[in-house]
Amino acid sequence: MGDERQTDSGIEIKPVYTADDLDGWEPERQLGLPGQPPYTRGIYPQMYRGRVWTMRQYAGFGTAEETNKRFKFLLEHGQTGLSCAFDLPMQIGYDFDSPRAEGEVGKVGVAIDSIEDMRVLLETRSPRR
């Protein structure tokens, strides 16, 4: 067995890359500067030297409605950043009714099965009473 490796898509991965592998590379166009397209160096010109990192609460469990309630609770209690924990089937691209998703839907994150679920998850208004 040699050092030959490839991605799951069959693309060869070399053991070492050098400047010779960058034929046609245009740093001004393809790399850019911080805060400028194509944003490969970040979205802020000064990045985190002038803006501290945001600590985000990672939350999500069960239904979109339950997770939305949790998000609102966290925000009402001072949380300033949220990251959504999606369930495993969504993370790997399965529909909730796929046989491969059985037993995993909403188990370790929020189950999102449609655009309507996403709307419920991100709803900012209070429900009508």
Secondary structure, DSSP 8 states (H G I E B T S, - for coil): --S-EE-TT--EE-S---GGGGTT--HHHHT--TTSTT-TT-SSTTGGGSS-----EEE--BSHHHHHHHHHHHHHTT---EEE-B-HHHHTT--TTSGGGTTTTTTSSB---SHHHHHHHH--S----
